[in-house]
Amino acid sequence: MAAAYSQCSADFSLQNFPCREKSAMLDGGRSFEPANSTLHSEVAMLRAARTTRAARTTRVARAVRIVHAARSVRPARLTRRLVLSLAALTLGVGVTAGSAHAAAPVPVQGADFSACPALSELPEGADPGDWRCEAMTAVGHLTLGRIDQSLDKGMAVTFAEGTVNGGFRQVFGAMTAAPVRVRGTWLEITPRYAGYFDFQSNDQRRGELNLKFEVAGPAVPSGCSIGTDADPVRLVLKETAASTVVSQDPLVVAFGVADNRFTAPRTSGCGRLGPVLDAVLRMPSPAGANSLELDARVGLRGYGEAGADASSANGLISGISR
């Protein structure tokens, strides 16, 4: 027992932790391991508490820096309530977005054509037999400034394409996307269509799409966004996985695209919160610091028939739309 007691004292003096003399005496010299195990558990608990306090201190320090940035905004002066809201945005106490790379749901093989442009929306002179609707769904991953989130709930884009007098034309239908929580804050962003797309593929890229990211959160005004129709986030999507047919009725094609060279502007329409949100979200964000990776499925349906035949998808499957 004396040897065990000496070892206990030596071990725990390094942790500034008293040895359990009373437990040792009650043990009657049989074994010191139960007391030793208990002390190890308490040490681990104290270390965990210190780590939690350190993390909280880091969040508070970050909030203080953001508040100082807010106070520097002139001529508008932020109210106390607004400053507290900004601190909440940064601290995000008790609010997380879950795991960084949660498993993405597999898109269904069917396609939703309900948002296709109506025949009346096609260009004048368009022959329905020369036009088709394409309904794309995609999941993936977005890196934008400090935002690094999986797009598990996905996004959907619907459009029509065809020819008029031998010239290729396209008509946008709709875009929908679920809000994405910015990890470590109370903020959410939602990808929105920003007025331009071109999905006629060529050897250099699979397509182009302009986006803006709506920003929502405590005290954030409506209309606040990263990018606008006039100054969008411009995506040039390149193929990362070749097209494969996953369904014949309706015709559905799967492929992968990505862009890791786009830039992101400062926030817009955010009022007095603009400079603070820029600091929180690390905007503007230069090329090389951002990326969008998508695993997409596109359903195709001709306007002149119930479904698109295989020949109408030859261009898309080869990576070049007709």
N, C-alpha and C positions, 0 to 999 in steps of 0.2 A: 504494500500500500504506500509506503514511503516513496518508493521509486515512482509509482504512478502519480503521487501528489507532486513530486518535484517536476516531473515531465509536464503536468498540468500547469504549474506555475510558469515554467519556461515558455510553454506554447502561448499562453494567453497574456503574458506580460507584454508581448509584442502588439497585442490588440488593445492595450489599455483596458483589459477586462479582468476583474477579480476572479480567482479560482473558487470553485464551489467546495470549501472546506467542510461545510455542514453535510453536504451530500456524500462526501468521501467518508466521513466518520460514520454516518448512518449506514453506509454500505458495508461496514464491518470488514473492510479490507478485501472483499471478494472480487470486486471489479470497479474500476473508475469509469468505464466506457459510457454508461448511461448519462452521467453528469457531463462528461466530455462531449457527447453527442448533442445534449441540450444546449451547451454553450456554443457549439458550432452553429446550431440553428439560430440562436439569438444574434450571433455575429453576422450571419447572412442576412437576417432581417434588418439589422442596423445599416448594413451596407446598402441594401435595397432602398431603405428610407433616405440615405444620403444621396443616392443616385436620383431618386424622385425629386428631392429638394433641389438638386443641381439643375435638373431639367426644367423645373418650375422657375428657378432663378434665371435661366437662359431665356425662357419665354417672356418673363417680365422685363428683362433687359431689352429684348427686341421690341416689346410694346413701348417702352420708354423712348427708344430711338424713333419709332414711328410717330409717337405723340410729339416729340420735338420737331420732327419734320412737318407735322401738321401745323404747329404753332408758328413755323417760319413762313407759312403761306400768307401773303399780303396782296391786296389790301383787305381781303375778306378775313374775318377773325372767327375761328371755329368756336362754337359753344362748348361748355363743359360736357353736355350730353353727347355731343358729336365726338369729342375727344375720347370719352369713355367707350363709345361704340367702336372707334378705331382700335382701341386697345383690345376690345373683345374680338375684333377681326383677326388680330395677330395671335392672341393667346389661344383662341379656339378651345377653351377648357372643356374637357369631356366630350369633344366632338371630333371624330375622325372619319375618314372615308373608307375604313376597312383596309384590307390588304392591298398592296400596290398592284399586284397582278392576279386578281381573283379570276377564276375560270370564266371564260366568256361563253355565253350561250350559243349553241349552234343554230344558225338561221334555218327556218323551215324551208323545205324544198319548193313549196309553192311560192307564188308572188302575188302581191296586192296591187292591182291596177286601178284602184278606186281614185287615185290622184292623177291619173293620166290626163293630159290636156284634151279637152273636148274637140270633136271634129271642127266645130265652129272657131276654135282657137288656132287651127292650122293656117299657114299662110294662104293667101288668095291664090287659086290655081293649083293647090295641092291635090293630087290624086290619092285617095285613101289607100289604094292598092300599093302605093309606093312609100307608105309611111308605116312606122311601127312605134309602139310605146315601150320604154325600158324602165323598169322599176328596180332600183338598186337598194339593197340593205347591206350594212357593213358594221362590223365591230373591229376594235383595234386598240391602239395606244396613242395618246397625245402627250407631247412634251412642248410646253409653251412658257418661256420664262421660268418661274418657280413651279409651275403646274407640271405634274408628272403623274398622269392618271390613265387608268384603263377605261376605254369606252365600252364597258360591258353591256350597257343597255342599248347601244347601237344608234345608228342614224339611217335615214332613208331619203333617197333622192329619186324623183320621178321626172321623166322628160320624154319628148317625142322627137324623132328624127326621120328625115326622108329627103326627097328631091322635088324641086319645082323648076320646070324647064331645064332639066339637066344639072341644076346647081344644088349642092348639099345645103340643107337648112335644118335648124334645131329649134325647138320650142320648150321652154322650161315649164315644168308642172308644179312641183312642190318639194320642200325639204322639211323634214322633222327630225328632232334629236332630243334626247333626254338631258336634263341638267346634270352637271358633273360637280361634285363637291371638291373644292380645293383643299387638299389635306392640310390639317393644322390650322384652319381658319373657319370662319362662319360663312365664307363666300361660296357661291355656286356660279359656274359659267355654263352657257348653252350655245353650241354652234348654230349659226344662222346663215342662210343664203345672203350673199352680198352683191347680187345683181349681175353676175357674169359667170358663164360656164361654156366650155367647149369640149365635148366628149368625142370629137372626131379624132381618132388615134392616128399617130404616125410613128416613124422609126425612133423619134426622140422622146415622146412621152405618150402616156395612155390618155391623158386628158388634163383639163385645167378647170379650177373651181375657186371662186372668190368667196371667202367666209368672213364673218365677224362673230365675236364671242360676247354674247350678252352677259353682263356681270350683275349679280343680285346678292344682297346681304343686308345686315343691319345698317340703316341710314343711307344705303346706296340708292340714288334716285333712279326712276324709270328712264330707260334710254341710255344708261351707262354701258359701254362696251369696249372691247379691245378690237379696233378696226371698225370701219364704217363702209357704206357703199362707195363713198368717194375715196377712202383710204383703207382698202381692205387688206386682209391677210390673203395673199395670192399663192395658191397651191398649183404646182406643176407636178402632176402625179406620174410616176414612172412605175412600170411593171416590175413586181418582185416575184410573182408566181404566174406561170402561164395559165391560159384559160382552159377549163375542162367543163364538159357538159355533165350536169348533175341531175337533170330532169328533162324529159322530152315533152311532157304535157302538164303544165305549160313548159316551154323551153326555158331552162334556167342554166346559166353559165357562172362558174366560180373562178375567181382570180385574185391576185394580191397586188396592191399598189402602195406607194409610199413617196413622201417628199421630206427631205431633211436639209433643205437649203433655203427655206422661206424665212422672211423676217416678220416681226410683229411690231406695230406702232404703239405709241402711248395710248392710254385709255382716252375715250372721248365721251362727252355728255355726262360726266360724273360730277359736275359742279366743283364745289370746294374740296371734295374728296379725291379729285383727280390725282394730285401729286402724291397723296398718301397711298392710294391704290397702286400707283406706279411703283412706289417703294415696296409695298407688300408683294406685288405680283412680278416685280423685276422687269418692268416695261420702260422703254422699248427693249425688245430682245433681238439680238443680231442673228444673221444667218450662221448656221452651225450650232446654235444653242436650242433649236427647235426641231421637232419632227412629228409627222403624222403617219402612222402605219395602219393600213386597213386590209382586212380580209373581207372581200365583197362577193355578193351573189346578185346577178342581174337576171330578172325575168323579162322575156321579150314576147310581145303580142302585136300582130299586125292589125292595122285599122280596117283592112278589107276582109278580115276573116277572124274566126274565133281564137286562133292561136298562131304564133309565128312558126313557119316551117324551118327546117335545118338550113336551107340555102340562104334564108334571110339573116342568119347569124354567122355566115362564113367570115365576114370582115371582122366581127367582134372576136370570134374565136382565134383568128390569126393575129389579133391585136390591132387591126386596122378597120375602123368602121367605114361602111360605104357612104 
